[in-house]
Each structure stands twice: as structure tokens, then as C-alpha cells.
């Protein structure tokens, strides 16, 4: 079997035989399909990554099978990319150097549910985890809007926040990510256990420095959640109401999102349910706090459009409020017009409606704001995931510069380098761990801008370089 990617000289037919009894996918069309994630959200990434393909897919069902796959890959020097549901936006699961794709979705068992925690295999879907937890009166502390198709291993390797972060913080906040089991890539792959703050060496490293097999997460008591939407005459008023809702101690919330009215025009399933041409606040609240929500919205000059229990939502055949938050908001627009894209932008803290009002006219009519509210390190923050009507790289750079010059840091969504997102560029500890667990540098190495500069060094020296920065 010749190389699908054209980038390797490995005999992939012989390689596939060595992987027996592990399931493999060798059909080029299927391999190419599994070489993609949601990088097409970005026209820049789409141009750079759409012709990057792996050569073979392996689907191990157990940790022992995964060990066998890694051992064979190590012996052949095969590049490796880990893949869960493929919902990442930056090409995390795209093989830049060809090689082997390891799909973890068959390793999907829920291993243990305890008081305040759940332990699962890396390929478990988050929707399945939550379904199992609800039966025990619990739920995940946070999860992405893509929970129906996203795996927990992929979320840990590439995500950072989600539904629940307004109440429970970011994934990296202490107590949320309890433990990880990780395999090394060597002749006889070894299991390594990371607990507490040590998990952050593996978290958001895009599978560069170890192969996650098990995840132990914090859980919280489940509640009777109600999806709520309220509309406002100005975006600043919606944002100010979001701040008021985030700061009140009388109303719990699991989700808090504000959306420009122009984006809401791309939500056809909400036609007749929300006021037209108004700016939207989306939230998820406990049933017992809905009356307080109504009072707060009224005091902020808004109008409550929808309050739906899960049963009412299903009866009305409406999408979940999750579908209008985080990158699902972007997806709603992209379904209608693929010329749209987005960006990831931090906001001044504490959140300030006046700063938002001052910035909006500076950005131009091709930038439509959409803010998510969260708690990070115990502090309430917002971040903007705006819809941007893409024209040229130069215009995108100009938009980024406008944000930056006004005190809104940009965490670029249009790069396939792990250091570009802001979590893995402060030190080299993740690359030191890569050297220890992946001595040949087979795991997704092209995704690190720094790896080629340090890969010849011992792990301790790599770590020291980071400490000296």
C-alpha cells in the first residue's frame, strides 16, 4: 500500500498487518476524511491544511491494543496524530507529516462514578458521560457545545472552557481536572499518572507529549436546568445584563452568552420565538431561579423571550441553548455562508460595557461581537468570539490590531501551532515532558513551533530554557 500522504516511505500494508488484531482503516477516502477536523472554520487554515492527510488509521479498543499500536509505530518511526471526535478548530488532529492516525473513539468506557468525580476512557463522548452522571444525580462541571460528538480526551488535549465555566471555572482551574493516565511512545509504552496541577503539563498540548488513555474529572450536582433567552435594544445593554447576571449571588447559571443582533438573523429555528433585530442574552438557569432572572432582565431594560425546560424544548422542536453558544454560534452562521470566520479575543477585566461600546465602531461592519462569560482563576471574565466576514489576511490582521491596541488581547484562531493559542507559550515544560515520553518526537511534532529548536536537548535542559524566559 503506497503512502496516501506522499510524505512517508513506510510500507503501510505491512504496517497494517503488524497492528493485528487492532482494527485499521486503510481506504484512502476514509483515511482522508479522518485527517480533517473543523479547521475549515478558518479560511487561512483551510488553505494550509486541506491537503494534509495521514496514511493509515488505527482504532484500538483497549489500552493493551493501544500499547501495541504505539510500539509498532515506534519501531517504524511513524509520525502519530491522536484523534477523538475531530471537533477541534485549529487542525490539532490533522497529520502534517502523514503517518498514523490513532482514533480513540472505541476506547469509550465509563470506568467509575464517585462522589464528585468520574473516571472514563479517553474516547468517551461527553454526552454519554453526562447521561451516565445524571442517573447518579451529577453532571460534568463543564463541557463544550460539541458534547454530542466530542470525546473527553480531545477536550482535555485541545479545549479550555465550555458550558459550566461561568459557574465552575476553566478546565485548567484547580480541582476540575483531577487525574490523567498517559502512555509513552517507546518500544514498550509505559503508563504515567498525572494528578492535580501536574495534569496541566498534558492539558491543551494537542497530543504532543503523551497519549491520554484515562481522564478523571470533577463533577457537580445536577439541577433542573431551564434554557433562557432575553433580548435588548443595544448590544451594550445585553452585555451589561450579562455582567449583572454573572455577579448576582441570587441566581445560579451554567451558561451565559451575549450575541449581536446581526448574528441572530442566522438562527432561523428561533424565528417567531425571539424579538427580531434585537441583541440576545442566552443563559441556562435552575428552575427555581427563573423568576429572579425575569426580574433582573426587566431591571436591565431587557425582554425575556424564552424560558424552556428540557421537556418543553423538545416539545417545541427547538435546539438546545448550547447551540447558540461558544463555537456553535459560529457554526450557525457558517451553515448559511462559508465566507464567515471568527476570532478569539480576551476582554479587559473586570468586564466593562463602556469599553465594549467604545470598541464596536472601531472594528467596522465586518466584525459582529459574541461574548462568552466565564470564571477563570476565581475571577469573572468575558471573551469575544466575533463573527468576522473574511476578505483578506491583511484585513484580518487589521482587525486583530484594532482589538489589541484597545486592550483586547487576541488568541489567534488562525494558526495550527500549539503556541499560538496562549496556553503553551509561557515555558517549555510541555516540550520537556514530550522529550521524556516521546523521545523520537513522533507525536504531532509539526504542531509545535519550538520543538525543532529543542528536540536535540535533554529534557532537563529544555525545561531550564522555559524557566529562563
Phi, psi and omega in degrees: 000123181283166181289124175295319185282337185074012185246359181231155177252012181289142173281097188287336176291316177293322178301314181299321179296322180293336180283346180311137010266017182292138177296136177233154175238118184242346180300121187307321181297319181287324177296318179296321179298320180278002175268003183245150166231209184269030179299341180292353169302333181251122176296331178291312178294324180300318179292325185276332191247349189292344178252018177263123184224152170275183181247334184203147176244133173246139180235077178293148180257343182224165176297324179296318176296321178297319176304316181298316179300315182293323179296316179295316179300319179298316182295330181264353183066036184276131172300144185231136169232132176271143181220132172258250179274353179070034182262004179293155185255355190243014182079021181305324185260014181268127180283108181283336185243021186070202174097209189262131171257125175256112179266125189265002191294343177277347176265077195232025184278143171269114192270325185199135172240121179236186180287103178088011178205161173220139178241125187220161171285156190296334183271005180292135175287140183292330176296322178292322178298312180297322179297320178291322182292321182302324178298337179257011178077021182230173173204163177297144180295331175199157178198158182279167178293345179266024189302335183292334183235355183266141178268157180292324177296320177294322178296316179294321184284334186226353183258177180212332182207177180174199179296121186112343183290336177293335179261323194240006175088184177279164180301325183281351179295145183307134175093349181274316178254105191274319182198152175226140167254133189224138175261143172277166176249099179206183183304318176237088186305134182253148176271133177237139181248127177245130182232154176057226184294339179295338178298338183290346174291333182259326181302133175059031175256009172061028180071022180284328195234026178157157184253107183291129177247326180222148179229133172244122187239153169293142170239164180228160178299138178280157181224168178276089188279144179236127176282128185233142174225136178226148183240154186221156181285334179229154179293322181299324179292320177297317180296317178297320177295324176299317178298315180298319179292321180293329185269341182290144176265358184269345183232121174279152177211145181252342181210142179208114187224141171239142189223130176302142182303327181294328176290322182300337177295345179263016178249070187299331181289347177263000178304130181086352180252335176234155181295136183287143175063028177244156179276144194246140168244126181245134180212165176229117190231156172292148181309317186290351181252005182295320180296321176296323176299316179300318181293318181295315180298318179298318181293338180264007177081018181257181181229127178280119183265319185218138166221110187231127168289170179299320179295318179293322179298313180298317179297324180278355180058043179255152175294161174289154177300337176305327186289358178238029181224165178047219186281356171292332175299314177300317181299322180301321179287317182297333177299330182262330187208109184282002176277355177277155169215199184209179174213168178241119189226129173280162181235155176301146176242142355292157181304141188223110179302328181293324177294322177295315180298321181289327184283323189308311181291339180285336185282327182100168185285353180265010178232119182243119188288149175205113185250141170250140179256137181209169170246127180231123183061029180084356183254137177285129182226164169231155172219146187262128171243070189290150164283128178239128177274101191289136175236302181216160174301326181294319179292321177298319177297323178294319177298314178302316181295324178297313176304307185300315184292343178257013175088020178247100184293139180260130174249094198303123177271006187242030175231146177259016175266134183298331181287346185286339185275353174098352182260337186238030180242007183273330179206180184253020184298325179292328178282329173296319177294324177300316180299324181285319187262345183221066190299332178274354180067043183272340188273099168052033191296331182297341184282353178254124177291335186266342189300314182300333181283337188238354189297338180279352184268153171296157183303318181297323179289325176298315180297321180295325177300317178296319181294332182281348182290000000 
